[in-house]
Amino acid sequence: MGSRKYEHALELSKSYGWGYGNTPTIVVTSRILPADRQNIDGTPFFDHIEQEQALHLKDVIAYKNGMVELCYEIRKE
């Protein structure tokens, strides 16, 4: 999820509990965010990339449980 959805989910969790249970949660952002839960991945994925890369959506898979898998590849210029 993105950072805004994560921040909204954190705010809602104060009243209703964490909506994702024990499911590992990945937040894609360039900002530093609070990791209030142990199963929130705080590892930078793109630290080794020195410049922004253009991506191309290669494939989309929708699962019955509502999860969507997006596969990207680096666009070749």
Secondary structure as UniProt FT lines:
FT   HELIX           3..16
FT   TURN            19..22
FT   STRAND          25..26
FT   TURN            38..39
FT   STRAND          40..41
FT   TURN            47..48
FT   STRAND          55..62
FT   TURN            64..65
FT   STRAND          68..74
//
